[in-house]
Amino acid sequence: PQRQGTPLSDHEYHQFFMSLRAAQRARAACLIRTLYGCQNPLVRKLDEYENHGVIPKGPICSEMAGFPSFTDFCAFSLYRCTRKMYFIKV
């Protein structure tokens, strides 16, 4: 364990900034989704990537307490974007 106030190790810095970059990329994807909609080719490509090549059809069940289902993947993704809950899974 590191002492309080000491700098992060090289590995810890790498982990810290990886998580920040992931959040920045998620925010950028959400901005594109908000501006252009779920049918935008780039948004569709990102959705396919997130779902192993196929965008789920029909209702989506999520791991979010209080919001167990959404009408489709687009609604689920837009909800995550508006709530800044980028890494919640279906």
C-alpha positions as CSV (number, residue, x, y, z in Angstrom):
1,P,0.0,0.0,0.0
2,Q,1.1,3.5,-0.8
3,R,1.4,6.3,1.8
4,Q,-1.1,9.1,1.5
5,G,0.2,12.0,-0.5
6,T,2.7,10.0,-2.5
7,P,2.5,10.0,-6.3
8,L,0.9,7.1,-8.1
9,S,3.2,4.4,-9.6
10,D,3.5,4.2,-13.3
11,H,1.0,1.3,-13.4
12,E,-1.5,3.3,-11.2
13,Y,-1.2,6.3,-13.5
14,H,-1.9,4.1,-16.5
15,Q,-5.0,2.7,-14.8
16,F,-6.2,6.1,-13.7
17,F,-5.9,7.7,-17.1
18,M,-7.3,4.7,-18.9
19,S,-10.6,5.1,-16.9
20,L,-10.7,8.9,-17.7
21,R,-10.2,8.2,-21.5
22,A,-12.9,5.6,-21.4
23,A,-15.4,8.1,-19.9
24,Q,-14.3,10.8,-22.5
25,R,-15.0,8.3,-25.3
26,A,-18.3,7.4,-23.9
27,R,-19.3,11.1,-23.6
28,A,-18.2,11.7,-27.2
29,A,-20.3,8.7,-28.4
30,C,-23.3,10.0,-26.4
31,L,-22.9,13.4,-28.0
32,I,-23.0,11.9,-31.5
33,R,-26.0,9.7,-30.5
34,T,-27.8,12.8,-29.2
35,L,-27.0,14.9,-32.3
36,Y,-27.6,12.3,-35.0
37,G,-29.8,9.6,-33.5
38,C,-29.5,5.9,-33.2
39,Q,-29.7,5.3,-37.0
40,N,-26.5,7.2,-37.7
41,P,-23.9,4.8,-39.2
42,L,-21.3,5.6,-36.6
43,V,-23.7,5.1,-33.7
44,R,-24.9,1.8,-35.2
45,K,-21.3,0.7,-35.5
46,L,-20.6,1.5,-31.9
47,D,-23.8,-0.3,-30.8
48,E,-22.9,-3.3,-32.8
49,Y,-19.4,-3.3,-31.3
50,E,-20.9,-3.1,-27.8
51,N,-23.1,-6.1,-28.5
52,H,-20.7,-8.4,-30.3
53,G,-21.8,-7.5,-33.8
54,V,-25.6,-7.4,-33.5
55,I,-27.8,-4.6,-32.1
56,P,-30.5,-6.3,-29.9
57,K,-34.0,-6.1,-31.2
58,G,-37.1,-5.6,-29.0
59,P,-37.2,-4.8,-25.3
60,I,-34.0,-4.6,-23.3
61,C,-33.5,-5.8,-19.7
62,S,-30.9,-3.9,-17.8
63,E,-29.0,-4.2,-14.5
64,M,-30.3,-0.8,-13.4
65,A,-32.3,-0.8,-10.2
66,G,-35.7,0.8,-10.8
67,F,-35.3,0.6,-14.6
68,P,-35.3,-3.0,-15.4
69,S,-36.4,-2.7,-19.1
70,F,-36.5,-0.4,-22.0
71,T,-38.4,-0.5,-25.3
72,D,-35.2,-1.0,-27.4
73,F,-31.5,-0.7,-27.3
74,C,-31.7,2.9,-28.5
75,A,-33.9,3.9,-25.6
76,F,-31.5,2.1,-23.2
77,S,-28.5,3.9,-24.7
78,L,-30.1,7.3,-24.6
79,Y,-31.1,6.8,-21.0
80,R,-27.5,5.9,-20.1
81,C,-26.3,9.0,-21.9
82,T,-28.7,11.4,-20.2
83,R,-27.8,9.9,-16.8
84,K,-24.1,9.6,-17.5
85,M,-24.2,5.9,-16.6
86,Y,-22.0,4.9,-19.5
87,F,-21.0,1.5,-18.4
88,I,-24.2,-0.1,-17.2
89,K,-24.9,-3.4,-19.0
90,V,-27.9,-5.0,-20.5
